[in-house]
Amino acid sequence: MHNADISLESITKVEGHASLDLRIRDGKVEHVHYQIQEAKRFYTQAIEGKPLVAIPALLSRICGTCSNAHQICAIEACEAAIGLKPSEQTMLLRHLTMYGLNIRDHALHLYLFALPDIYGKDNFLAFDENNEEEHQHLHDAFAIKAAGNYLAQIIAGRSVHATYPAIGGFTHFPGQVEVDEAIKKLNEVRPAALRCIETFSRAPFHLDRQTNYMALVPAGNYWFIDGDIVTSQGERYNEKRFRELLEHVVLPYSTASAYTQDDGETYMVGALARLNVAKDTLHNETKKSLGATLDIFPSTDIFHNNLAQAIEILHSLDHAVELLQTKKIIPEPPVKPEMKEGEGIGVVEAPRGTLYHKIHVGQDGIVKHGEVIVPTGQNQVNIEKDIIVLVNRLLSEGAEQEKIEHEIEKLIRAYDPCMSCATHFLKVNWDKV
């Protein structure tokens, strides 16, 4: 392993298509190229010339699993562009939509992608139904996902590519029977969420590296819409300034745009970033149940991103139940958009981190141009830095190639990068020099 070239040709068990090239010279990592290989789909060009009212549904197609986050973010940007202010109930329903998304999406990643590593399994379906602990995980996974799906379905119409959210409001509203059923389902899976947190709190993997963290933090609440951009350095900025804080970085080997902070420093977005800068705003019931577990944060261990996701499931359950129990949802017509020229910005916390949409619309209601910045693009450079630290540590320990391959896999999975799902992880070709 003194000199070697590693090519990870197809990263799977994450969302989409990516590969990685790594060069080792004189026992040290010389470079890492984390290559996102999704074909360019030119969404920012595709929205030009389209009517504003069509933009949320169009931009939701950027991603399947995170589609509702893109839709809510696009709606926020479109409303800001024309100066439309949504009602209090509309904001409540958007918060609930995001809670349903995060419950379902975090459960998908944690159980189906990350948990097999803890148990030394190739995949989630290899868990043993005859083993009590593994049997429990199998049922917890689908119960939590089902609860998140149900919440999204009654509030937003579907758990992916929602049909009810629109510019100015919602087009359909749940009845009390559906609300009561959602409360019941969310409460029933709370013990499963606690088991998930306990499992990931004792995960045996660790990689500490000092980096910066950034997230959208509302005042006094831990939810995924509205607020200010807060950094781990203690800085706070209006969300409309988010783009100013970033420096676009061209990675010629990746089809995704990459970013650093405007001072050139790398940073991370996602659940770990959110817990690091906003853990005190978690729901009171969540904090009461977790106790000393929250003392882990702020953390510089990338594998605590998975623990943070598990904690966010519990928070989303607790706050969604409170909102459903204390807020009466009544039918109300959407606010009718009145077209005028303007530029609007939407910023939300998608499951994998801060998501940014910008829309410039003309007086005729036709979009002139836009911009989209997604979480995984922001995390690209940070992933490469972590891989360098990880592989150098493994080389110093005399690790064999199989061990290095598997540890790189686990590290990439810890970030939960958003590319589409597949069944097996990596095929690695080693050309030793």
Secondary structure, DSSP 8 states (H G I E B T S, - for coil): --SEEEEEEEE-SSSS-EEEEEEEETTEEEEEEEEE------HHHHTTTSBGGGHHHHHHTT-STTHHHHHHHHHHHHHHHHT----HHHHHHHHHHHHHHHHHHHHIIIIIIIHHHHTT-SSGGGS-TTSHHHHHHHHHHHHHHHHHHHHHHHHHSSSSS-SSEETTEES----HHHHHHHHHHHHHTHHHHHHHHHHHHT-S---B---EEEEEE-SS---SBSSEEEETTS-EEEGGGGGGGEEEE--TT-SS-EEEETTS--EE-SHHHHHHHHGGGS-HHHHHHHGGGGGG-S--BTTHHHHHHHHHHHHHHHHHHHHHHH---------------EEEEEEEEETTEEEEEEEEE-TTSBEEEEEEE-HHHHHHHHHHHHHHHHHHHHHHTT--HHHHHHHHHHHHHHH---S---S----EEEEE-
